[in-house]
């Protein structure tokens, strides 16, 4: 890979295009204020304009897809993407589908339906983190994907060992989140936040400790 953008499957472009078509079609039917944020109990605590509700997530999804396609081409470590291109392709799919699902459930709320936001969020996050955990050990040094601490970017051994540690932690956090999806209590959301924070901070701290241990030798 010599500065060329990542190839994105045509289905992903189609999914994003269809959400923009849907946004245009339903725009006249949406209320002036559209729910855009929910609390841990699944209650609406934030509203946006009709335009934001209809087009916000589809446009964000389009921007995200373009970013994931073109950023690797300007990454100083672009040559490493070839080593984990399979995972990177899966990562793009997961992110686009997550955003699309979030959009559909938001629109459903705006149109008067009441799907469970906590259930969707925990199911989606659980699957996301399990997938990330399953492949994290294969990610090689780059500036856009993975645990990009000063110590992992400075030392490839630190990068590899940190991501091998992060994989099981992220998978475990995803599994716990998936199980908690069926616990209908606000406290389950805060448990999800806690396990995700642990899975995120432990590898970062480990990378610092490992780097300083290796550089002392």
C-alpha positions, -999 to +999 in steps of 0.1 A: +000+000+000+017+031-013-004+060-003-036+046-020-070+047-002-085+016+013-109-002-009-145+000+006-171-026-004-198-012-026-225-024-002-213+001+024-217+030+000-252+017-008-262+015+029-251+051+035-268+062+003-301+045+013-301+062+047-297+096+030-326+086+007-346+076+037-338+109+055-351+128+025-383+108+023-392+110+060-380+146+066-415+161+061-430+136+085-407+143+114-416+165+143-398+198+148-379+184+177-364+149+173-349+127+202-312+125+198-300+114+233-312+090+260-302+085+296-292+052+313-329+044+319-337+048+282-355+081+287-351+109+262-330+137+277-319+156+246-336+168+214-323+181+180-338+199+151-358+181+123-328+184+100-304+170+127-327+141+133-331+133+096-297+139+082-273+141+112-263+104+115-264+096+078-240+125+071-218+116+100-218+080+087-207+092+053-180+113+068-168+083+089-167+061+059-147+086+039-123+091+068-118+053+072-111+050+034-086+079+030-068+083+064-047+052+060-033+066+028-017+095+047-006+075+077+032+075+082+029+038+089+007+031+060+027+000+050+014-018+081-022-018+070-015-046+046-007-068+077-042-063+092-063-054+062-088-082+070-096-067+104-096-032+090-123-042+065-144-058+093-139-027+114-153-005+087-184-028+083-190-028+121-188+010+124-211+017+095-236-009+106-236+004+142-242+040+130-270+028+106-287+008+134-285+038+157-301+060+130-329+036+124-338+033+161-336+071+165-360+076+135-383+050+150-385+070+182-392+102+163-420+085+144-437+074+176-424+038+180-406+029+212-378+003+207-355-002+236-325+021+234-306+004+263-311-030+247-299-018+213-269+001+227-257-028+249-262-054+222-243-033+196-215-023+220-211-059+231-208-072+196-184-043+187-161-050+216-161-087+211-151-083+174-124-057+183-111-080+210-110-110+187-088-092+162-069-067+183-038-088+186-034-087+148-033-049+145+002-035+137+015+000+144-004+028+128-018+062+138-055+056+135-065+022+148-057+005+182-041+017+214-021+046+201-002+057+232+032+074+230+048+042+242+032+019+217+039+042+188+076+045+199+083+008+203+068-020+181+074-046+208+053-025+232+026-021+205+024-059+199+023-070+235-001-042+245-026-053+218-022-089+227-032-080+262-060-057+250-077-084+229-090-106+257-099-076+278-120-061+251-136-094+243-144-099+279-159-064+282-180-071+251-192-104+265-202-088+298-220-060+279-238-085+257-251-104+288-261-072+305-282-062+275-310-083+289-308-067+324-335-040+324-320-018+351-302+016+348-273+003+369-264-022+342-255+007+319-230+020+345-215-015+348-210-015+310-192+018+312-170+005+340-159-027+322-152-008+290-131+018+309-111-010+326-106-027+292-094+006+278-072+019+305-054-012+316-037-017+282-027+020+282-011+017+316+005-015+307+021+001+276+037+027+298+051+002+323+063-022+296+080+006+276+099+018+307+109-017+316+122-025+282+141+008+278+159+003+311+174-030+298 
